[in-house]
Amino acid sequence: MGMEWLSQRWLCPPGAQGSPRPGKATVLLVLTLAVLLFPVLRGLALQLHSAITGTSMPGTLSLALLSCPNESIARDIARAIMDKKLAASVNILPKSSALYFWKGEQEESTEILLLVQTRTSKIGELSDYVRSIHPFEIPEIISLPIDQGNPLHLKWIEENVPRH
């Protein structure tokens, strides 16, 4: 029955027995709407899941890593991020050695690393803001999605970083 049903149902020309198959324009319209509405539908699904389960969805929160040239600048940037409510928490890690290429030359320096806990939706705003106040020509701003963690801590991050 497998292929016979398919040919009767979908491969017959319009006007033949069974339902007519959708036209190319209809298929294109449905696909276009699906692509355009995907971000909206995904966002609604994430909010619904969070409301029902009381947990955050993987990827809705992120950990951003920012490097700073010294502790004073690191503290100033951390406070500025917190004042703007772009993070629930900023950890300031002690000096680390960094090896990197800059303008074709290998360089070595000490840096202070900031670990910023925030919403993934805030990463763009966080990045723009840090670039505007950071002394480096090209500051390191890298984010990683948080897929799992203590549900109570993840909820705390969500409660302390406004959506808008």
ABEGO torsion letter per residue (X at the ends): XAAAAAAAAAABBBGBBEBBBBBAAAAAAAAAAAAAAAAAAAAAAAAAAAAAAGBBBBGABBBBBBBBABAAAAAAAAAAAAAAGABABBBBBBBBBBBBBBGGBBBBBBBBBBBBBBBAAAAAAAAAAAAAABABABBBBBBBBBABEBAAAAAAAAAABBAX
